[in-house]
Amino acid sequence: MVTKRGRPARLSMERILAVAIPKHPDQLTMQAVAAELDVAPSALYRWVRDREQLLDLVAAEHSRRLRADTLPTPADWRDWLVEYAYRMREGLREIPGFAVRLLNGPHRHTGPPEVQAAVVEAFRLGGVPEDRAEQYWHVYSSAIIGWVAAEQNEHYQPSPAPDFDVLVDVLLRGTEPLGCDADQQGRSGTAGIQTGHRPKRGGEQ
């Protein structure tokens, strides 16, 4: 296989995704990726069936990057949910336009199954009944995706500027820490979020 300029081409799925992932979904086409890789579109089609499969591959790779490094425990489930909310937000921000695609397009990937299971378990540890914990996951993930989609919408400029800490605070108000009653939670359960002191993430001082 050679490039359009006659040089040997060494295509791989890693190279294809490296070019495809940073592109806005609206500009992600087989022709655009092939041009940046300096290969004929026919060469790319040997690896990827069509644009829809390319979008699926990007969504799957993006979901893989959103995996959590740790699992929640009874001692840290709340901090875990806060930290993962910020991780999910940052991951979605890496690909402009992808959050909108997740909400509106056919590629509604909000994370791999193990991430969903971990978030569900964190809410369960926080006192959410098991039969409702999965619904909390849907609200949690959809709210974060929607927040990023709004951030990336140049026509959405509310005043005052939205505070992501407030969103996380709202998302966790339906939980009750183990060993605490609802009144205690109202006084202290979300204090760290309300004052903007979210748990530090890796690399922060």
VEXZA-756601 format. One record per atom (N, C-alpha, C): residue number from 0; chain; atom name; x, y, z. Coordinates in steps of 0.2 Angstrom, whole numbers, m for minus. Example, Ala and Ser with C-alpha at 12.3 -4.5 7.8 and 13.67 -1.06 7.14 Angstrom:
<nodes>
{0,A,N,{66,m28,39}}
{0,A,CA,{62,m22,39}}
{0,A,C,{66,m16,39}}
{1,A,N,{64,m11,35}}
{1,A,CA,{68,m5,36}}
{1,A,C,{64,0,39}}
</nodes>
This chain:
<nodes>
{0,A,N,{4,m6,0}}
{0,A,CA,{0,0,0}}
{0,A,C,{4,6,0}}
{1,A,N,{3,11,m4}}
{1,A,CA,{7,17,m4}}
{1,A,C,{2,23,m3}}
{2,A,N,{5,29,m1}}
{2,A,CA,{2,35,m1}}
{2,A,C,{0,38,m7}}
{3,A,N,{m4,43,m7}}
{3,A,CA,{m6,47,m13}}
{3,A,C,{0,50,m17}}
{4,A,N,{6,51,m13}}
{4,A,CA,{12,54,m16}}
{4,A,C,{17,48,m17}}
{5,A,N,{15,42,m17}}
{5,A,CA,{19,37,m19}}
{5,A,C,{24,34,m14}}
{6,A,N,{23,36,m7}}
{6,A,CA,{27,33,m2}}
{6,A,C,{23,28,1}}
{7,A,N,{27,23,4}}
{7,A,CA,{24,17,8}}
{7,A,C,{19,20,13}}
{8,A,N,{14,17,14}}
{8,A,CA,{9,19,19}}
{8,A,C,{9,13,24}}
{9,A,N,{9,15,31}}
{9,A,CA,{8,10,36}}
{9,A,C,{2,12,40}}
{10,A,N,{m3,10,38}}
{10,A,CA,{m10,11,41}}
{10,A,C,{m10,7,47}}
{11,A,N,{m13,9,52}}
{11,A,CA,{m15,5,58}}
{11,A,C,{m21,8,61}}
{12,A,N,{m25,4,65}}
{12,A,CA,{m31,7,69}}
{12,A,C,{m29,13,73}}
{13,A,N,{m23,12,76}}
{13,A,CA,{m20,17,81}}
{13,A,C,{m19,24,77}}
{14,A,N,{m16,23,71}}
{14,A,CA,{m15,29,67}}
{14,A,C,{m22,32,65}}
{15,A,N,{m26,28,63}}
{15,A,CA,{m33,31,61}}
{15,A,C,{m37,34,67}}
{16,A,N,{m37,31,73}}
{16,A,CA,{m40,34,78}}
{16,A,C,{m37,41,81}}
{17,A,N,{m30,41,80}}
{17,A,CA,{m26,47,82}}
{17,A,C,{m28,53,78}}
{18,A,N,{m30,52,72}}
{18,A,CA,{m32,57,67}}
{18,A,C,{m39,58,68}}
{19,A,N,{m43,53,69}}
{19,A,CA,{m51,54,70}}
{19,A,C,{m53,57,76}}
{20,A,N,{m50,55,82}}
{20,A,CA,{m53,57,88}}
{20,A,C,{m53,65,89}}
{21,A,N,{m48,68,88}}
{21,A,CA,{m48,76,89}}
{21,A,C,{m53,79,85}}
{22,A,N,{m56,76,79}}
{22,A,CA,{m60,80,75}}
{22,A,C,{m67,81,77}}
{23,A,N,{m70,86,76}}
{23,A,CA,{m77,88,78}}
{23,A,C,{m81,82,74}}
{24,A,N,{m86,79,77}}
{24,A,CA,{m90,74,74}}
{24,A,C,{m93,76,67}}
{25,A,N,{m95,83,67}}
{25,A,CA,{m98,85,60}}
{25,A,C,{m93,85,55}}
{26,A,N,{m86,86,56}}
{26,A,CA,{m81,86,51}}
{26,A,C,{m77,79,51}}
{27,A,N,{m80,74,54}}
{27,A,CA,{m77,68,54}}
{27,A,C,{m79,64,48}}
{28,A,N,{m75,63,43}}
{28,A,CA,{m77,60,37}}
{28,A,C,{m72,55,35}}
{29,A,N,{m73,50,31}}
{29,A,CA,{m68,46,29}}
{29,A,C,{m63,49,24}}
{30,A,N,{m65,54,20}}
{30,A,CA,{m61,58,16}}
{30,A,C,{m56,62,20}}
{31,A,N,{m59,65,25}}
{31,A,CA,{m55,70,29}}
{31,A,C,{m49,66,33}}
{32,A,N,{m51,60,35}}
{32,A,CA,{m46,56,39}}
{32,A,C,{m41,54,34}}
{33,A,N,{m43,51,28}}
{33,A,CA,{m38,49,23}}
{33,A,C,{m34,54,21}}
{34,A,N,{m36,60,20}}
{34,A,CA,{m32,66,17}}
{34,A,C,{m27,67,23}}
{35,A,N,{m28,67,29}}
{35,A,CA,{m23,69,34}}
{35,A,C,{m18,63,35}}
{36,A,N,{m20,57,33}}
{36,A,CA,{m16,52,34}}
{36,A,C,{m12,51,27}}
{37,A,N,{m14,55,22}}
{37,A,CA,{m10,55,16}}
{37,A,C,{m11,48,12}}
{38,A,N,{m17,46,12}}
{38,A,CA,{m18,39,9}}
{38,A,C,{m25,40,5}}
{39,A,N,{m26,36,0}}
{39,A,CA,{m32,36,m4}}
{39,A,C,{m38,34,1}}
{40,A,N,{m44,36,0}}
{40,A,CA,{m49,34,4}}
{40,A,C,{m50,26,3}}
{41,A,N,{m49,24,m2}}
{41,A,CA,{m50,16,m3}}
{41,A,C,{m45,12,2}}
{42,A,N,{m39,15,4}}
{42,A,CA,{m35,12,8}}
{42,A,C,{m38,12,15}}
{43,A,N,{m41,17,17}}
{43,A,CA,{m45,18,23}}
{43,A,C,{m51,13,24}}
{44,A,N,{m54,12,18}}
{44,A,CA,{m60,8,19}}
{44,A,C,{m58,0,20}}
{45,A,N,{m52,m1,19}}
{45,A,CA,{m49,m8,21}}
{45,A,C,{m49,m9,28}}
{46,A,N,{m49,m4,32}}
{46,A,CA,{m49,m4,39}}
{46,A,C,{m56,m2,42}}
{47,A,N,{m59,2,39}}
{47,A,CA,{m66,5,42}}
{47,A,C,{m71,4,37}}
{48,A,N,{m77,1,39}}
{48,A,CA,{m82,0,34}}
{48,A,C,{m85,7,31}}
{49,A,N,{m86,11,35}}
{49,A,CA,{m90,18,33}}
{49,A,C,{m89,23,39}}
{50,A,N,{m92,29,38}}
{50,A,CA,{m91,34,43}}
{50,A,C,{m95,32,49}}
{51,A,N,{m100,28,49}}
{51,A,CA,{m104,27,55}}
{51,A,C,{m100,22,59}}
{52,A,N,{m96,17,56}}
{52,A,CA,{m92,13,60}}
{52,A,C,{m86,17,63}}
{53,A,N,{m83,22,59}}
{53,A,CA,{m78,26,62}}
{53,A,C,{m81,30,68}}
{54,A,N,{m87,33,68}}
{54,A,CA,{m89,36,73}}
{54,A,C,{m90,31,79}}
{55,A,N,{m92,25,78}}
{55,A,CA,{m93,20,83}}
{55,A,C,{m86,19,86}}
{56,A,N,{m81,18,82}}
{56,A,CA,{m74,17,85}}
{56,A,C,{m72,23,89}}
{57,A,N,{m73,29,87}}
{57,A,CA,{m71,35,91}}
{57,A,C,{m75,35,98}}
{58,A,N,{m81,33,97}}
{58,A,CA,{m85,33,103}}
{58,A,C,{m83,28,108}}
{59,A,N,{m81,22,106}}
{59,A,CA,{m79,16,110}}
{59,A,C,{m72,18,113}}
{60,A,N,{m67,21,109}}
{60,A,CA,{m61,23,112}}
{60,A,C,{m62,28,117}}
{61,A,N,{m66,33,116}}
{61,A,CA,{m67,38,120}}
{61,A,C,{m70,35,127}}
{62,A,N,{m75,31,126}}
{62,A,CA,{m77,28,132}}
{62,A,C,{m72,24,136}}
{63,A,N,{m67,21,133}}
{63,A,CA,{m62,17,136}}
{63,A,C,{m58,22,140}}
{64,A,N,{m57,28,137}}
{64,A,CA,{m53,33,141}}
{64,A,C,{m56,36,147}}
{65,A,N,{m63,35,148}}
{65,A,CA,{m67,37,153}}
{65,A,C,{m67,32,159}}
{66,A,N,{m64,27,158}}
{66,A,CA,{m64,22,164}}
{66,A,C,{m61,24,170}}
{67,A,N,{m64,22,176}}
{67,A,CA,{m61,25,182}}
{67,A,C,{m55,21,184}}
{68,A,N,{m50,24,188}}
{68,A,CA,{m44,20,190}}
{68,A,C,{m46,16,196}}
{69,A,N,{m50,18,200}}
{69,A,CA,{m52,15,206}}
{69,A,C,{m59,13,207}}
{70,A,N,{m61,9,212}}
{70,A,CA,{m68,8,213}}
{70,A,C,{m71,11,219}}
{71,A,N,{m77,13,220}}
{71,A,CA,{m79,17,226}}
{71,A,C,{m80,12,232}}
{72,A,N,{m79,14,238}}
{72,A,CA,{m79,10,244}}
{72,A,C,{m84,14,249}}
{73,A,N,{m86,10,254}}
{73,A,CA,{m91,13,259}}
{73,A,C,{m87,20,262}}
{74,A,N,{m81,20,262}}
{74,A,CA,{m77,26,265}}
{74,A,C,{m77,32,261}}
{75,A,N,{m77,31,254}}
{75,A,CA,{m75,36,249}}
{75,A,C,{m80,37,244}}
{76,A,N,{m86,34,244}}
{76,A,CA,{m90,34,238}}
{76,A,C,{m92,41,236}}
{77,A,N,{m93,46,241}}
{77,A,CA,{m95,52,239}}
{77,A,C,{m89,56,235}}
{78,A,N,{m83,56,238}}
{78,A,CA,{m77,59,235}}
{78,A,C,{m76,55,228}}
{79,A,N,{m77,49,228}}
{79,A,CA,{m77,45,221}}
{79,A,C,{m81,48,216}}
{80,A,N,{m88,49,218}}
{80,A,CA,{m93,52,213}}
{80,A,C,{m91,59,211}}
{81,A,N,{m88,63,215}}
{81,A,CA,{m86,70,214}}
{81,A,C,{m80,70,209}}
{82,A,N,{m75,66,211}}
{82,A,CA,{m69,65,207}}
{82,A,C,{m71,63,200}}
{83,A,N,{m75,58,199}}
{83,A,CA,{m77,55,193}}
{83,A,C,{m81,60,189}}
{84,A,N,{m85,64,192}}
{84,A,CA,{m89,69,188}}
{84,A,C,{m84,73,184}}
{85,A,N,{m79,76,188}}
{85,A,CA,{m74,80,185}}
{85,A,C,{m70,76,179}}
{86,A,N,{m68,70,181}}
{86,A,CA,{m65,66,176}}
{86,A,C,{m69,66,169}}
{87,A,N,{m75,64,170}}
{87,A,CA,{m80,63,164}}
{87,A,C,{m80,70,161}}
{88,A,N,{m81,75,164}}
{88,A,CA,{m81,82,161}}
{88,A,C,{m75,83,157}}
{89,A,N,{m69,82,160}}
{89,A,CA,{m63,83,156}}
{89,A,C,{m62,79,150}}
{90,A,N,{m64,73,151}}
{90,A,CA,{m64,68,145}}
{90,A,C,{m68,70,139}}
{91,A,N,{m74,72,141}}
{91,A,CA,{m79,75,136}}
{91,A,C,{m76,81,132}}
{92,A,N,{m73,85,136}}
{92,A,CA,{m70,92,133}}
{92,A,C,{m65,90,128}}
{93,A,N,{m62,85,129}}
{93,A,CA,{m56,83,124}}
{93,A,C,{m58,83,117}}
{94,A,N,{m64,81,116}}
{94,A,CA,{m67,81,109}}
{94,A,C,{m72,86,108}}
{95,A,N,{m71,92,105}}
{95,A,CA,{m76,97,104}}
{95,A,C,{m82,94,100}}
{96,A,N,{m88,95,102}}
{96,A,CA,{m94,93,99}}
{96,A,C,{m96,86,100}}
{97,A,N,{m92,82,104}}
{97,A,CA,{m94,75,105}}
{97,A,C,{m99,74,110}}
{98,A,N,{m100,79,115}}
{98,A,CA,{m105,78,120}}
{98,A,C,{m112,79,117}}
{99,A,N,{m112,84,112}}
{99,A,CA,{m118,85,108}}
{99,A,C,{m120,79,104}}
{100,A,N,{m115,75,101}}
{100,A,CA,{m116,69,97}}
{100,A,C,{m119,64,102}}
{101,A,N,{m116,63,108}}
{101,A,CA,{m119,58,113}}
{101,A,C,{m126,59,114}}
{102,A,N,{m128,66,115}}
{102,A,CA,{m135,67,117}}
{102,A,C,{m140,66,111}}
{103,A,N,{m138,68,105}}
{103,A,CA,{m142,69,99}}
{103,A,C,{m141,63,94}}
{104,A,N,{m135,61,94}}
{104,A,CA,{m134,56,88}}
{104,A,C,{m135,49,90}}
{105,A,N,{m134,44,85}}
{105,A,CA,{m135,37,87}}
{105,A,C,{m130,34,91}}
{106,A,N,{m124,38,93}}
{106,A,CA,{m119,35,96}}
{106,A,C,{m119,37,103}}
{107,A,N,{m124,35,107}}
{107,A,CA,{m125,37,114}}
{107,A,C,{m121,33,119}}
{108,A,N,{m115,34,118}}
{108,A,CA,{m111,30,123}}
{108,A,C,{m109,34,129}}
{109,A,N,{m111,33,135}}
{109,A,CA,{m109,37,141}}
{109,A,C,{m104,34,145}}
{110,A,N,{m101,28,143}}
{110,A,CA,{m96,25,146}}
{110,A,C,{m96,18,146}}
{111,A,N,{m91,14,147}}
{111,A,CA,{m91,7,147}}
{111,A,C,{m95,4,152}}
{112,A,N,{m98,m2,152}}
{112,A,CA,{m102,m5,157}}
{112,A,C,{m99,m5,164}}
{113,A,N,{m92,m6,164}}
{113,A,CA,{m89,m6,171}}
{113,A,C,{m89,1,174}}
{114,A,N,{m89,6,170}}
{114,A,CA,{m90,13,173}}
{114,A,C,{m97,14,176}}
{115,A,N,{m102,12,172}}
{115,A,CA,{m109,12,174}}
{115,A,C,{m110,8,181}}
{116,A,N,{m107,2,181}}
{116,A,CA,{m108,m2,187}}
{116,A,C,{m105,1,193}}
{117,A,N,{m99,5,192}}
{117,A,CA,{m95,8,197}}
{117,A,C,{m99,14,200}}
{118,A,N,{m102,18,196}}
{118,A,CA,{m106,23,198}}
{118,A,C,{m113,21,201}}
{119,A,N,{m116,16,199}}
{119,A,CA,{m122,13,202}}
{119,A,C,{m120,11,209}}
{120,A,N,{m114,7,210}}
{120,A,CA,{m112,5,216}}
{120,A,C,{m111,11,221}}
{121,A,N,{m108,16,218}}
{121,A,CA,{m106,22,223}}
{121,A,C,{m113,25,225}}
{122,A,N,{m118,25,221}}
{122,A,CA,{m124,28,223}}
{122,A,C,{m127,23,228}}
{123,A,N,{m127,17,227}}
{123,A,CA,{m130,12,232}}
{123,A,C,{m126,12,239}}
{124,A,N,{m120,13,239}}
{124,A,CA,{m116,14,245}}
{124,A,C,{m118,21,248}}
{125,A,N,{m121,25,244}}
{125,A,CA,{m123,32,247}}
{125,A,C,{m130,31,250}}
{126,A,N,{m133,26,250}}
{126,A,CA,{m140,25,253}}
{126,A,C,{m145,25,248}}
{127,A,N,{m144,25,241}}
{127,A,CA,{m149,25,236}}
{127,A,C,{m151,18,235}}
{128,A,N,{m158,17,236}}
{128,A,CA,{m160,10,235}}
{128,A,C,{m158,6,228}}
{129,A,N,{m157,0,229}}
{129,A,CA,{m154,m3,223}}
{129,A,C,{m158,m3,217}}
{130,A,N,{m164,m3,218}}
{130,A,CA,{m169,m3,212}}
{130,A,C,{m169,4,209}}
{131,A,N,{m166,9,212}}
{131,A,CA,{m166,16,209}}
{131,A,C,{m159,19,207}}
{132,A,N,{m154,15,210}}
{132,A,CA,{m147,17,209}}
{132,A,C,{m145,18,201}}
{133,A,N,{m148,13,197}}
{133,A,CA,{m146,14,190}}
{133,A,C,{m149,20,187}}
{134,A,N,{m155,22,189}}
{134,A,CA,{m158,28,187}}
{134,A,C,{m154,34,189}}
{135,A,N,{m151,34,195}}
{135,A,CA,{m146,39,197}}
{135,A,C,{m140,40,192}}
{136,A,N,{m138,34,190}}
{136,A,CA,{m132,34,185}}
{136,A,C,{m135,38,178}}
{137,A,N,{m141,36,176}}
{137,A,CA,{m143,40,170}}
{137,A,C,{m143,47,171}}
{138,A,N,{m146,49,177}}
{138,A,CA,{m146,56,178}}
{138,A,C,{m139,59,179}}
{139,A,N,{m135,56,182}}
{139,A,CA,{m128,58,183}}
{139,A,C,{m124,59,177}}
{140,A,N,{m124,54,173}}
{140,A,CA,{m121,54,166}}
{140,A,C,{m124,59,161}}
{141,A,N,{m130,59,161}}
{141,A,CA,{m134,63,156}}
{141,A,C,{m133,71,158}}
{142,A,N,{m133,72,164}}
{142,A,CA,{m132,79,167}}
{142,A,C,{m125,82,165}}
{143,A,N,{m120,77,166}}
{143,A,CA,{m113,79,164}}
{143,A,C,{m112,80,157}}
{144,A,N,{m114,76,153}}
{144,A,CA,{m114,76,146}}
{144,A,C,{m118,83,143}}
{145,A,N,{m124,84,146}}
{145,A,CA,{m127,90,144}}
{145,A,C,{m124,96,146}}
{146,A,N,{m120,96,152}}
{146,A,CA,{m117,102,154}}
{146,A,C,{m111,104,149}}
{147,A,N,{m107,98,147}}
{147,A,CA,{m102,100,142}}
{147,A,C,{m104,102,136}}
{148,A,N,{m110,99,134}}
{148,A,CA,{m113,101,127}}
{148,A,C,{m115,109,128}}
{149,A,N,{m118,111,133}}
{149,A,CA,{m119,118,134}}
{149,A,C,{m113,122,134}}
{150,A,N,{m108,120,138}}
{150,A,CA,{m101,124,138}}
{150,A,C,{m99,125,131}}
{151,A,N,{m100,120,127}}
{151,A,CA,{m97,120,120}}
{151,A,C,{m101,124,115}}
{152,A,N,{m107,126,117}}
{152,A,CA,{m112,130,113}}
{152,A,C,{m110,137,114}}
{153,A,N,{m108,140,108}}
{153,A,CA,{m106,147,109}}
{153,A,C,{m112,152,110}}
{154,A,N,{m118,149,108}}
{154,A,CA,{m124,153,109}}
{154,A,C,{m127,153,116}}
{155,A,N,{m124,149,120}}
{155,A,CA,{m126,148,127}}
{155,A,C,{m122,152,132}}
{156,A,N,{m124,158,134}}
{156,A,CA,{m119,162,138}}
{156,A,C,{m124,165,144}}
{157,A,N,{m126,160,148}}
{157,A,CA,{m130,163,154}}
{157,A,C,{m125,167,159}}
{158,A,N,{m129,171,162}}
{158,A,CA,{m126,175,167}}
{158,A,C,{m130,175,174}}
{159,A,N,{m126,173,179}}
{159,A,CA,{m119,172,180}}
{159,A,C,{m117,165,177}}
{160,A,N,{m110,165,175}}
{160,A,CA,{m108,159,172}}
{160,A,C,{m109,153,177}}
{161,A,N,{m112,147,174}}
{161,A,CA,{m113,141,178}}
{161,A,C,{m107,138,181}}
{162,A,N,{m108,136,187}}
{162,A,CA,{m103,133,191}}
{162,A,C,{m104,125,192}}
{163,A,N,{m99,122,189}}
{163,A,CA,{m99,114,189}}
{163,A,C,{m100,111,196}}
{164,A,N,{m97,115,201}}
{164,A,CA,{m97,112,208}}
{164,A,C,{m105,112,210}}
{165,A,N,{m109,117,208}}
{165,A,CA,{m116,117,209}}
{165,A,C,{m119,111,206}}
{166,A,N,{m118,109,200}}
{166,A,CA,{m121,103,197}}
{166,A,C,{m119,97,201}}
{167,A,N,{m113,96,203}}
{167,A,CA,{m111,90,207}}
{167,A,C,{m115,90,213}}
{168,A,N,{m115,96,216}}
{168,A,CA,{m119,96,223}}
{168,A,C,{m126,94,222}}
{169,A,N,{m129,96,216}}
{169,A,CA,{m136,94,215}}
{169,A,C,{m137,87,214}}
{170,A,N,{m132,84,210}}
{170,A,CA,{m132,77,208}}
{170,A,C,{m132,73,214}}
{171,A,N,{m129,75,220}}
{171,A,CA,{m127,71,226}}
{171,A,C,{m132,72,231}}
{172,A,N,{m137,77,230}}
{172,A,CA,{m142,79,236}}
{172,A,C,{m147,73,237}}
{173,A,N,{m147,68,232}}
{173,A,CA,{m152,63,234}}
{173,A,C,{m149,57,237}}
{174,A,N,{m143,58,239}}
{174,A,CA,{m139,52,243}}
{174,A,C,{m139,54,250}}
{175,A,N,{m138,48,254}}
{175,A,CA,{m138,49,261}}
{175,A,C,{m132,45,264}}
{176,A,N,{m127,48,266}}
{176,A,CA,{m121,44,268}}
{176,A,C,{m123,39,273}}
{177,A,N,{m119,33,273}}
{177,A,CA,{m121,28,278}}
{177,A,C,{m119,30,285}}
{178,A,N,{m124,29,289}}
{178,A,CA,{m122,31,296}}
{178,A,C,{m125,38,298}}
{179,A,N,{m128,41,293}}
{179,A,CA,{m130,48,294}}
{179,A,C,{m137,48,293}}
{180,A,N,{m141,53,296}}
{180,A,CA,{m148,54,294}}
{180,A,C,{m148,59,289}}
{181,A,N,{m154,60,286}}
{181,A,CA,{m155,65,281}}
{181,A,C,{m154,72,284}}
{182,A,N,{m155,74,290}}
{182,A,CA,{m154,80,293}}
{182,A,C,{m146,82,293}}
{183,A,N,{m143,77,295}}
{183,A,CA,{m135,77,295}}
{183,A,C,{m132,79,289}}
{184,A,N,{m135,75,284}}
{184,A,CA,{m132,76,277}}
{184,A,C,{m134,83,274}}
{185,A,N,{m140,86,276}}
{185,A,CA,{m141,92,274}}
{185,A,C,{m137,98,277}}
{186,A,N,{m134,96,283}}
{186,A,CA,{m129,101,286}}
{186,A,C,{m122,100,284}}
{187,A,N,{m120,94,282}}
{187,A,CA,{m113,93,281}}
{187,A,C,{m111,89,275}}
{188,A,N,{m116,85,273}}
{188,A,CA,{m115,80,267}}
{188,A,C,{m112,82,261}}
{189,A,N,{m114,88,259}}
{189,A,CA,{m111,91,253}}
{189,A,C,{m107,98,254}}
{190,A,N,{m105,99,260}}
{190,A,CA,{m102,105,262}}
{190,A,C,{m96,106,258}}
{191,A,N,{m92,101,256}}
{191,A,CA,{m86,102,253}}
{191,A,C,{m87,104,246}}
{192,A,N,{m93,102,243}}
{192,A,CA,{m95,104,236}}
{192,A,C,{m97,111,236}}
{193,A,N,{m102,112,241}}
{193,A,CA,{m105,119,241}}
{193,A,C,{m100,124,242}}
{194,A,N,{m94,123,245}}
{194,A,CA,{m90,128,246}}
{194,A,C,{m84,128,240}}
{195,A,N,{m85,124,236}}
{195,A,CA,{m80,124,230}}
{195,A,C,{m74,119,231}}
{196,A,N,{m74,116,237}}
{196,A,CA,{m68,112,239}}
{196,A,C,{m69,105,237}}
{197,A,N,{m69,104,230}}
{197,A,CA,{m70,97,228}}
{197,A,C,{m63,93,230}}
{198,A,N,{m64,86,230}}
{198,A,CA,{m58,82,231}}
{198,A,C,{m53,83,226}}
{199,A,N,{m46,83,228}}
{199,A,CA,{m41,84,223}}
{199,A,C,{m40,78,219}}
{200,A,N,{m39,79,213}}
{200,A,CA,{m38,74,208}}
{200,A,C,{m30,73,207}}
{201,A,N,{m29,67,203}}
{201,A,CA,{m22,66,202}}
{201,A,C,{m18,71,199}}
{202,A,N,{m12,73,202}}
{202,A,CA,{m8,78,199}}
{202,A,C,{m9,85,202}}
{203,A,N,{m15,86,206}}
{203,A,CA,{m16,92,209}}
{203,A,C,{m12,93,216}}
{204,A,N,{m11,99,217}}
{204,A,CA,{m7,101,224}}
{204,A,C,{m12,103,229}}
</nodes>
